[in-house]
Amino acid sequence: MRALGIILAGGNNNRMRELSHKRAIAAMPVGGSYRSIDFALSNMANSHIQRVAVLTQYNARSLNEHLSSSKWWDFGRKQGGLFLFTPTVTPDNSWWYRGTADAIYQNLTWLKQCHEPYVVIASGDGIYKLDYNKVLEYHIAKRADVTIVCTDCREEDPTRFGVLKLNEDNRVVDFEEKPMVSDSHLISTGIYVIRRRQLIEMIERSAQEERSDFVTDVLIRYKNLKRIYGYKIDTYWSNISTAESYYRTNMDFLKPEVREYFFGGDDQIYSKIDDLPPAKYNPGSSVKNSLIASGCIINGQVENSVLFKKVYVGNNCVIKNSIILNDVYLGDNAHIENCIVESRDTIRANSYHCGEDGIKIVIEKNERYVI
């Protein structure tokens, strides 16, 4: 493909509550065995993009470990590769990334050294499947300066996103980032296609004016000066930037049609593989409509739940409508309902946790791991 990829994975927000205290949102576990960023990376790989940069910043340790090798997504090793860029102190700059545009600007040398004519920019917290080649073909056919992938959002609150209005030719006539009130349900998915030289020019000008956000300081500023078009998608798309949307997205993977969409076609979702044994179901256990990842040991009852890797469920435990993250130990007779249990937790025997008014995030601060 005649494009390189940039994945913006350095941000953080308080709407994820405690879940983002020790990891980047792009590193959040999704669908039993994946991380959020796996979906953007897999789309890049399936679209034959060979050179991909991931811009990380906040709580990047676990994300960097996950991206320690490009082999899992089969990016080109001689003519491309997977590049990780974190903020670096130089004689000219000692800032952290002050925004998405500034993150690209601080790594502009890499962008200038590339030779691909186009750039695909994506966020690391989107759950979707998309052939970027089709977006690029649309971008070229429209002779666009920028193409924004957008979707009709009826179930989500559109004020969480950038809201678009298009004319009959799908050209953007209005673009507002996270408005207080909106009468439009057409939202930006955070996926953009732009000519590489055009991007360099826009980013350099924004830096000269000390503007640092890609959406507000580049796209919205240029909406009446550049040919910006919207590319509509009507397939599954979700953003996990809140605890509620994260819970709902994982629960969607319990639906057969969603699993078939992501895992049943030719274009697969790839991830770093852990060498773990298959899940073990001991006598007396009961599992209904749930995803159980590798390395789990089940002794109790699990219903309508997603269990990630290396979860131990003790005797007589009851887990309903919950998400149990990696490496959690659930003691005997524990009851978990409508909860998200943080990774590496030990839930003591006879514990009771239930989300009464929404999703409850369970974090047990114990000394299971002594340093």
N, C-alpha and C positions, 0 to 999 in steps of 0.2 A: 504493500500500500504506500502511496506517496504522501504519507503523513507520519509525524512522530506524536507521541502521547505525553501529556502532562497530567498527573493526578494530584490534586490539592488535598493533602491529608494532614494538615498541621493544626487545624482549628480545634476549638473547644467551646462548649456553652454550658450554662447551668441547668438547662432543661433536661439533661441526662441525669441530673441529681448525682447520687453517689457513684453511679456506674462509670463515670469518666474521671474519677479521682485518681485512678492508677493506670489508665490506658487511654490512648487516643480513640476517638469515636470510630475512626477507620479500622481499628483493630478489634472492635466489638465482635464477639462470636455470633454467628447467624446460621440458622438452619441445621444445627446439630454438629456440623464438622467444618464450618467455613468461617472466614472473617469477612467483615463488610467490604474491605478493599479487594477481596478476591473477585468480586463481580465486575468491577471496573477493569481489573487486570485481565480477567478472562475474556471480556469483550474486546480488549485491545489485542490479545493473542488471537482470538477467533477472527478478527478483522485483518490479521496479518500485519499489524503494526509491530515493527521489530525493535524500535528504540523508544523506551518509556522512562520518564523521570517521575519520581515520587517526591513531593516536597513535604517534609515532616517537620514538626516542631514540638507540639505539646505532648508530654508523656510518651515519647517516641520509642522507648526501650523495647517493649513487647512488639511493636510494629516493625522495628528494624530487625528484630530477631526473626520475625515471620518472613521478612523479605530478604533474608540473608543469601538466598541463591535465586537466580532467574530461571533455573532449570524446571521448576514446578509449573511455570507458565510458558516455557519453551521460547523465550525471547532470543533473538539473534545474538550470538556470542562474538562473531567476527565482524559483522556489519551493523550491529546494534547492541542491545543489552538493556538491563534494568539498572537505573541510576538513582541512588538515594541522596537527597540534598537536605541537609539541616543547616540552620544558621551558623555562619562562620565569622569569627572575628578576623578582620583584615586591617592593613594600615589605613584603608579608606573608609572602613565601615565597622562599627561595633554594635549595631542594632540587631535585635531579634527581628523576625519578620513582623512588620507592622500591619500587614494585610496581605490579601491574595496577590494584588498587583506588585507589592513590594517583594513578595516571595519570588515571583518570576523575575523581577528586576535584579535581585541579588544573584540570580543564576543565569543572567542574560548571556554571559560568555559561552556557556554550553549551548544555548539556543542559537547563537550566531555561528558556532562551529558546525552545526548540523547542516545537512543539505536538502532535507525533505522540504517541499514547497508549502505544505500545510501542517497545521497543528490541531490535534484534538485535545481539548481540555475537559477533564471530568473531575467530579468530586469523589472522595473516598467513602462517603456514607450513603450512596445510592444502591438500591437492590433492584436490578433489572437485567434484561438481556437486550442487546442492540448491536446491529451490524453497522459500524461506523462508516463502512464503504457507501452505504445507501445515503447517509447524511452528507458525505463528501460529494457524491454524484449530484445530489439536490443542490448543494452549495455552489457547485460549478455551473449547473444549469441555470440557476437564478442569477449568476454573476454577482453573488453576494460578497460583501466585505466580512460579515460575521453571520453565522447561522446558529440560532439558539434552539436546542431540542426542548420542546414543551409538551405538556400533557394536560388534559382536562381533569381538574381535581374537584370531585364532588364530595368525597368522604373526608378529606383533610381540610383544615382551616387554611384558606389561601393566603391569609395575612402572615403566615410563617415563611412565605416564599416570595420570589420576585414574580409579580403579576404582569402579564402581557396583554396587549390588545393588537390584533392584526387586521389589516384590510383584506379585501377580496383576493389579493395576490399573495397573501401570507407575509407581507412586509410589516415589520413592527412599527406601529404608529404611536404606541405608548408603552412605557416600561417603568414600573414603580417597584422598588425593593421594600418588601415587608410593610405594606401600607396599613394604616390603622383600620380602614374600612375599604372593602373592594366589592364591586358589582360584577367582576369578572372571575371565572374559575379556571382560566388558562394560566398555568404557572410554568416557570422555568425549572427544568430538571437539573440545572447546573452543568450541562454538557454543551460545549461550544466547539464550532469548527471555524478556523480563521487562517488566513494566509500567514506564513511565518514572518515574512518581512513586514506585513501590516501589523502583526502583534508586537514585533520589536519596536516599530515606530511609535505605537500607542503607549507602550510601557515606558519607553524613554521619555516621552513627553510628560506622562503622569509623574515620573520621578523628578523631573525638573520642577514641576509645580507642587512637589511634596504631597502628592495624592497617592494613596496606598491600597485602595480597595478596587478589585477588578470590575465588580458589577456597578457600583455607584460612580466610580471615578473614570471608568473606561466605557462600559457598554451604555449606561444611561446618558452620560455626557455626549456620546456620539450618536445617539439614536436618530437625530434629525440631520446629521452630517454624513453618516455612512449608510450603506445599503445593508441593513440588518433584517434578516428574515427568520421566521419561525418554522421549525420542522416538527409537525405534530406526530406523536406516537399514541396508540390506543392500547398497548399491551401493558403487562404488569410493571408498575414502577412504585417504589416506596423509598422514603427517606427516613432514616432512623435517628434523627437529631433530637428526639425527645424520648423519655422513658416510656411513655404511652405508645408512641409509634414503633419503638423497638419491640415492645411486647407484642403488639398487633402484627408486626411483620413476621416474627418468629411463629406466631400462632397460624399465620397464613400457610406456613409450610406443612401444617397438618391436613390441609385440603389436597385431595388427590390431583385436582386440576393444576394447582400451583406447582406441586412436585413434578408433574408430568411436563409442565412448561419449562422448568429450569433444568431438569435432569433427563428428560425423555428424548430430546432431539439430538442432532449431530453435533451442535455446538455445546460443548460441555463447560461446566464451571470447575475451575481447577483451584487447588489449594496445596499448601505445604502438607506433606503426609507424615503423620506420626506412626512409628512402628508399635502399634498396640494390638492386643488380642481382640477378637470379636466380643460383643456384649454377652454376658453370662446371666441366664435366668434360672435361679435356683428353685427347687420345689416349693410350691406355695405362693410363688410370685404371680402377679396378675398385671398385664399391660394392655391398655385399650387406647387406640387412636393416638399414639405417641411416637416421637422420634427418639431412639436410643442410640447414642454414638458408641464408637469403639472404646473398649476398656472399662465399660460400666459393669457393675455387678448389682443385680436386682433381687431383693428378697421380699419386698413389700408390694404395695398396690400403686400403679402409675396410670393416670387417666388424663387424656387431653393435655399432654405436657411435652416439653422438649428438654431432653437431658443431654448435655454436652459430654465431652470425653472424661473418662476416669471418675465417674460419679458412683459412689457406693450408697445403696439404699438398704438400710437395716431392716430387721424383722418387724413386721406389723406396721411399717411406715405407710402413710397415705399421702400421695402427691397428686393434686388435681389442678388443672388449668394454670400450670406454673412453668417457669423456665429455670433450670438448674444449670449454672455455668460450670466450667471445667474444674475437675479435681475437688469436688465437694463430698464430704462425708456426712451422711445423715444417720444419726443414731437411732436405735430401736424406738418404735412407737412415736416417732415424730410425725406431725401433721402439717403439711405445707399446702396452702390453697391460695390461688390468685396472687402469687408472689414471683419475684425474681430473686434468686439466691446467688450472691456474688461468688466468684471463683475462689477456690482454696479455703472455703469456709468449713468449719466443723459445727454441725447443728447437733446440739446435745440431745441425748435420749429424752423422750417424753416432752419435747418442745412443741409448741403450737404457734404457728404463724399463719394469719389469714388476712388478706387484703379486703377490708370491709368497704371502704369508699374509694375504689380504684386499686391501682397496682401497688403492692407493698414491696420495697426492696429490703431484703434481709442481709444484714452484715453482722456476723458474729466476730467480735474482736477477742480472739482467744490465742493461746500460745501453742497452737498445734505445730508450728514450725519455729523452732528456737534457733536463733542465729548465734 
